[in-house]
Amino acid sequence: MAARSKSTRRTASPAGTKKRATATRPTAKRAAPTRGTPRRWSKRVMETSDAMDLEQGVFKKKDPRAIALSVKRSAERSKRRKSAPFRSAMSMLTFYVNRGGRNLSAAEKKRLLAAKDELRKLYGRES
């Protein structure tokens, strides 16, 4: 019987020292954005969305009720929406709040969340 040579491969390793075998998997490289490539998809959605035609500057209004009324009007007039007007209007408000993220001031976020409450009242869905 021939003598076996020792393998260089470890069969058991102490906890915390185990390494993943990445040599067999190719690493995916992310392409750098090129000029003309839209990097902010949410901005593009707001500008070119087919969902609803919003009044210009609707989210900059100071009165939450005025925001809610405008979004409601847009949702009810739209023939391109895919769901009920309330759901479309609420989705648009939520999308804008989420899109703003950390860039929204506390006052702006408070105003938009109040607009969502006003929208619920307008549709008789307050809880």
N, C-alpha and C positions, 0 to 999 in steps of 0.2 A: 504494500500500500504506500502510495506516494505521500510525502509530508506536505501538509498544507502550509501555505505562506500566510502570515498574519495579514489581516485586512486593515486598511487604513481608515475604514469607515467605523465610526462609533456606533455601538448598538444602544447603549444607555448613557445618558448624560445627566449631570446633576441639575436640579431644578434651576430655572432661570438662565441656563447657558445654551439651551437648545436654539439652533438657528434654522430658519426656513430655507429650503432649497429654492432659490430664486434664479439659479443659472439656467434652468430648463424653461422658465417662463419669460417670454419677451416682455419688456416693460413698455407700456403705452406712453408715448410722448404726446403731450398736448401741443397742438399747433399754436403759435403765437398769433394773436389777433392782427389781421392785416388792415391796412387803411381801407375804409369802406365797409368793413364787417361790423354789424351792429353788436356792441358789447352789452348793451343794456336792453335786454329783451322786454322788460316791463315798460320801458319808455316807448318802445316800438308798439307794444300792445295798446297803450293809451292813445297813441297817435293814429294807428291804423286799424284798430279793432272794428270788427263788423258787428259787434254785439249791440251797441246802442250809440246813438248820436247824442253826446252830452253837450250841454250849454258851455260855452267858452268860460273858463275860470270858475266853474261851479264849486270846486272844492276850496276856493279862496274866499268864499263868502263868509261873513262874520256871524250870520244867524243860522243856527243848526236847522231850524224849521225851513228856512229858505233853501238850504242845501237839500233837505229831504224832499221838499216839494218839486224841486227841479229834477232830481234823479227819478222821482216817481213819474213825473210828466214824460221824461225821456223813455222810461221803461214801458209805459203804456202806449206811447206813440210808435215805438219800434216794431217793425214787422219782421225783423231779422233775429229776434231773440229766440232762444231754444227752450226756455222755461217760462213759468208764470212771471208776470211783471214784478211782484214782490220779491221773488227770488233773484231775478236779474238785478233789480235795484240794490238789494242788500249785498249781492256778490260784488257789484261795482264799488260800493262803499268799502267793503272789507278789503278788496284788492288794493284800493288806493291807500288805506291805512297800512296794510302790509308792505306795500311798495315804498312808502315813506320811511318805514323802519326807524332808525336812529336819527334820521334827518328831520323828522317831525318834532316840533317843540311840544312841550307838555300841553300848552294851550291849544295848539292845532289838533293834537290827538284827542283832547277832551271834547273839542267842538265837533269833530267827526264822529266820535262815539255817541255824543248827544244827538247827532243827526240820525244815527242808526236807531236810537230810541224813538225819535220823532217819526221816522219811517214806519216803525212798528205801530205807533199810535194811528198814523194815517191809514194803515191797512187793517186796523182793529185787531192787532196781534200782540198787544202788550201783555206781559206776563204778571 
